[in-house]
Amino acid sequence: MLELDAVTAGYDRRAPVFRGASLTLEPGESVGLLGPSGCGKSTLARVAALLHRPEAGRVAIDGQEARGWRHRAPRALRTSVGVVFQQPRMSADPRLRLRDLIAEPLRAGGRRAEIPERLAALAPAVGLTDDLLARRPHEVSDGQLQRACLARALVLRPRWLVCDEMTAMLDASTTAALVAAVESYRAQSGAGLLAVGHDRVLLDRWCDRTVEWSDCVAA
């Protein structure tokens, strides 16, 4: 279970982005979090992925309460969540070829031996050819780069996925391909999904249930 209980978070202690946000996902469940731009849903997504330390509240993954954030989180807990952000160019090292970008988490975790097998499985799953894998971010489109970022999020076989406006900058065909890739992975692994966005039609079609941002935060 992924639990966010009465979370308060932001970037200035004197003026949090939101207060008292709560959300729970069951194992294998897909939940859409719907809200307007600027409401704080992306910050909550970062908290859920253990990338942003909240000022108050509780975050627990599979029954283990988070006590550290980013690199201070226990590796087993940190790697149980894969995350895909809205802007792939902001989250991709421009020096890396796409194959190295995807393999980056394996290298960081000392699991280099797994790279060939994981690349062979993930590249076709997200629609990347050998030619594209050999290119750097500036040599591919936003959609192609986002495919690589999704593969990177899946490379450690996470039990939970957080997709923060993953398709907001993409055309309809690429959106459909990435959603299909996520759902294929979930069908194979049983992973849970938190999909954050402002497109109700997409979230309603994609997820088991859609939660309004206003229903998550304290009044």
Secondary structure, 3 states (H helix, E strand, C coil): CEEEEEEEECCCCCCCCEEEEEEEECCCCEEEEECCCCCCHHHHHHHHCCCCCCCEEEEEECCEECCCCHHHCCHHHHCCEEEECCCHHHCCCCCCCHHHHHHHHHHHCCCHHHHHHHHHHHHHHHCCCHHHHCCCHHHCCHHHHHHHHHHHHHCCCCCEEEEECCCCCCCHHHHHHHHHHHHHHHHHHCCEEEEEECCHHHHHHHCCEEEEHHHHCCC
